[in-house]
Amino acid sequence: MQDISDDSTDMKILPMNEVLKPISWLKGIWRTKDPGIGKFPTIKTFKYCEEMSFSSIGQPMFNYSARSWRAIERTPLHYEVGFLKIIPNTNKVYMLLSHNIGVTTIEEGVFEDKVIKLKTTQIARPSEGTKPPIVLELRRKFELIGDCLHHTLCMATENTELQEHLHAVYVKKCEDTP
């Protein structure tokens, strides 16, 4: 049997790309300080925990993932993965995300100091296999206040106007992401 413990073929992790310096405060693994609140007119209000990771391998983007679970039952809720990228020499950013509910999104926006605001410009879903209602718009804000990252997500569906769906406050668990 071949020994695969030799790391001579592992990918080389490069220092964070200079383009990311204005939002370098995001880098790391963030976990909810206390359970966040999820609400929407069509569902019962709930509490959730979440862990988000913003990591860099030297390319001009953050690799992003977030996983959430019900705070009391500890059962999985949502998972999303993708990339957060800055358009060089601007304050413009975009996120490309794939969600486990059968949706992919492109969210575009701006950053200023310790705030990033994003809004969906495209939402795609498969022709079959997803549950209604159809999500029409997402807006999110990441804001660093002191040592805590605040994340708010607003959502509109075919049945509801744009309104707050999720809000949580996170503390940095570690910075030891690539």
ABEGO torsion letter per residue (X at the ends): XBBAABAAABBBBBBBBAAAAAAAAABEBBBBABBBBBBBAABBBBBBBBBBBBBBAGBABBBBBBBBBBAAAGBBABBBBEBBBBBBGBABBBBBBBBAAGBBBBBBBBBBEABBBBBBABBBBBABGBBOBBBABBBBBBBBBEABBBBBBBBBBAABBBBBABBBBBBBABAABX
